[in-house]
């Protein structure tokens, strides 16, 4: 009986850990693409996450390769799709850019990340 109880507790702990790992919004898709090069200045950055995010507690920032912030309005959710955030961009000069993002998923877990892309000359 004791062995059964230990196995049961271990299985519950493993199940809870797996549910916790799945309860975060991770980046699924990025436009412009991660480490990609686009032919001209993109009009927006569109990030799609693995689950819905809370836009009030989420954001996207853009910087040049040397760390200078690019001024933008705040990122907004795509109407009707809680998994997408959109950042409207000013015209970008050719060069490399860093996208930093942070999101709080609908179940209140925070994740963050960054990637870069380039605008071709």
C-alpha positions as CSV (number, residue, x, y, z in Angstrom):
1,X,0.0,0.0,0.0
2,X,2.8,2.4,0.9
3,X,4.5,1.8,-2.5
4,X,1.2,2.5,-4.3
5,X,0.8,5.7,-2.4
6,X,4.4,6.8,-3.3
7,X,3.7,6.0,-7.0
8,X,0.4,7.9,-6.9
9,X,2.1,11.0,-5.3
10,X,4.9,10.8,-7.9
11,X,2.4,10.6,-10.8
12,X,0.4,13.6,-9.5
13,X,3.6,15.6,-9.2
14,X,4.6,14.7,-12.7
15,X,1.2,15.6,-14.0
16,X,1.2,19.0,-12.3
17,X,4.6,19.8,-13.6
18,X,3.5,19.0,-17.1
19,X,0.4,21.1,-16.8
20,X,2.5,24.0,-15.5
21,X,4.9,23.7,-18.4
22,X,2.0,23.9,-20.8
23,X,0.5,26.9,-19.1
24,X,2.9,29.5,-20.7
25,X,2.5,31.4,-23.9
26,X,5.4,30.7,-26.1
27,X,6.2,32.4,-29.5
28,X,4.8,30.2,-32.3
29,X,5.3,32.5,-35.3
30,X,6.9,35.8,-36.0
31,X,6.5,38.2,-39.0
32,X,9.1,39.4,-39.9
33,X,10.6,35.9,-39.3
34,X,13.1,35.0,-36.6
35,X,16.6,35.7,-38.0
36,X,15.0,36.4,-41.4
37,X,15.7,39.2,-43.9
38,X,12.9,41.2,-45.5
39,X,13.3,43.0,-48.9
40,X,11.8,46.3,-47.6
41,X,10.7,47.9,-44.4
42,X,7.9,45.9,-42.8
43,X,4.7,47.8,-41.8
44,X,4.3,45.8,-38.7
45,X,5.6,43.1,-36.4
46,X,3.1,40.3,-35.9
47,X,3.7,37.7,-33.2
48,X,1.6,34.7,-32.6
49,X,1.8,32.8,-29.3
50,X,0.9,29.2,-28.3
51,X,-2.0,30.5,-26.2
52,X,-4.0,33.7,-25.6
53,X,-2.2,36.6,-24.0
54,X,-3.3,39.6,-21.8
55,X,-2.6,42.7,-23.9
56,X,-2.6,45.0,-20.9
57,X,0.4,43.1,-19.5
58,X,2.2,42.3,-22.8
59,X,4.3,44.2,-25.2
60,X,6.8,44.3,-28.1
61,X,9.8,46.6,-28.3
62,X,12.0,47.2,-31.3
63,X,15.6,48.4,-31.2
64,X,18.5,48.8,-33.7
65,X,21.3,46.3,-33.6
66,X,23.3,48.7,-31.4
67,X,20.5,48.9,-28.9
68,X,18.8,52.2,-29.8
69,X,15.1,52.0,-29.1
70,X,12.7,52.6,-32.1
71,X,9.7,54.8,-31.0
72,X,6.4,53.0,-31.7
73,X,2.9,53.0,-30.3
74,X,2.2,50.1,-27.9
75,X,1.5,46.7,-29.4
76,X,-2.2,45.8,-29.8
77,X,-4.0,42.5,-29.9
78,X,-5.3,41.3,-33.2
79,X,-9.1,41.7,-33.1
80,X,-10.7,38.3,-32.5
81,X,-7.4,36.5,-31.9
82,X,-6.0,36.7,-28.3
83,X,-2.9,34.8,-29.5
84,X,-1.6,37.6,-31.7
85,X,0.1,40.9,-30.8
86,X,0.8,43.5,-33.5
87,X,3.3,46.4,-33.4
88,X,2.8,49.0,-36.1
89,X,6.2,50.3,-37.3
90,X,7.6,53.5,-38.7
91,X,9.7,53.2,-41.9
92,X,12.9,51.3,-41.1
93,X,16.2,51.9,-42.8
94,X,18.2,48.9,-44.1
95,X,20.0,47.1,-41.2
96,X,19.5,44.6,-38.4
97,X,16.8,45.0,-35.7
98,X,16.1,43.3,-32.4
99,X,12.5,42.5,-31.3
100,X,12.0,42.0,-27.6
101,X,8.7,40.7,-26.3
102,X,7.0,39.9,-23.0
103,X,3.6,38.4,-22.5
104,X,1.4,37.3,-19.7
105,X,-0.8,34.4,-20.8
106,X,-4.5,34.3,-20.0
107,X,-3.7,32.0,-17.0
108,X,-1.2,34.7,-15.7
109,X,2.1,33.1,-16.5
110,X,4.8,35.5,-17.8
111,X,7.2,34.7,-20.6
112,X,9.6,36.8,-22.6
113,X,12.0,36.5,-25.4
114,X,13.9,38.3,-28.2
115,X,14.9,37.7,-31.8
116,X,16.4,39.7,-34.7
117,X,15.6,40.3,-38.3
118,X,17.2,42.4,-41.1
119,X,15.9,44.8,-43.6
120,X,17.8,44.4,-46.9
121,X,19.6,47.3,-48.5
